[in-house]
Amino acid sequence: MPQLKEFEPGMITGSFDSRKNELKLHANMKRIVYGTTEINDLSMNVNADSTALNYSISSSGISNAQINFSNVLFEGKLTDNK
């Protein structure tokens, strides 16, 4: 990651149960600066079982010289390889 300028690590927790095929992941990063892009309060939640993968990725702000997004949220569900 050659352009990583700043990274304030956060808490990453998770678990995997191979008998149930269940994955749980939760991560929070306070601040990341990569090149000229700044990401604040990044949060990721993933949970999956044998039928689907559910995800939620949010940030209080993503910005650089060309964009400025506030309160970003991506949520979705992957199932049947789609």
C-alpha positions in Angstrom: 0.0 0.0 0.0 2.4 2.6 -1.2 0.2 5.6 -0.8 -1.0 4.9 2.8 -0.1 8.1 4.7 -2.2 7.7 7.9 -3.9 4.8 9.6 -5.5 4.9 13.0 -6.1 1.3 13.8 -9.3 0.2 15.3 -10.9 -2.9 16.7 -11.5 -5.9 14.5 -13.4 -8.9 15.9 -14.8 -12.0 14.3 -15.5 -15.7 14.4 -15.9 -18.6 12.1 -17.8 -21.8 13.0 -16.9 -24.5 10.4 -19.6 -26.9 11.6 -22.3 -24.3 10.9 -20.5 -22.5 8.1 -21.0 -19.2 9.9 -18.7 -16.2 9.6 -19.0 -13.0 11.6 -16.8 -10.0 11.2 -16.9 -6.5 12.7 -14.3 -3.8 12.2 -14.0 -0.1 13.0 -11.2 2.2 11.8 -11.1 5.8 13.0 -9.1 7.4 10.2 -7.4 6.3 7.0 -5.6 8.6 4.6 -4.6 6.9 1.3 -3.0 9.2 -1.3 -5.3 12.2 -1.2 -8.4 10.3 0.0 -9.4 10.6 3.6 -11.8 8.1 5.2 -13.3 8.8 8.7 -15.1 6.4 11.0 -15.1 3.4 8.7 -17.2 0.5 10.0 -17.7 -2.9 8.4 -20.0 -5.7 9.5 -20.2 -9.0 7.7 -22.1 -12.1 8.6 -22.5 -15.2 6.4 -23.8 -18.7 6.5 -24.1 -21.4 3.9 -26.9 -19.5 2.1 -25.8 -15.9 2.0 -23.3 -13.2 2.9 -24.7 -10.0 4.4 -22.6 -6.9 4.6 -22.7 -3.3 5.7 -20.0 -0.8 5.2 -20.4 2.8 6.5 -18.3 5.9 7.0 -19.0 9.3 8.4 -17.0 10.9 5.6 -15.0 10.1 2.5 -13.3 13.0 0.8 -10.5 14.2 -1.5 -10.0 17.2 -3.8 -12.8 16.0 -6.1 -15.4 14.4 -3.9 -16.9 14.9 -0.4 -19.3 12.3 0.7 -20.9 12.5 4.2 -22.7 9.6 6.0 -21.9 6.9 3.4 -23.6 3.5 3.7 -23.3 0.4 1.5 -25.5 -2.6 2.4 -26.3 -5.8 0.6 -26.7 -9.5 0.4 -24.8 -11.9 -1.8 -26.5 -15.1 -2.6 -26.4 -17.7 -5.4 -23.0 -16.2 -6.5 -24.8 -12.9 -7.3 
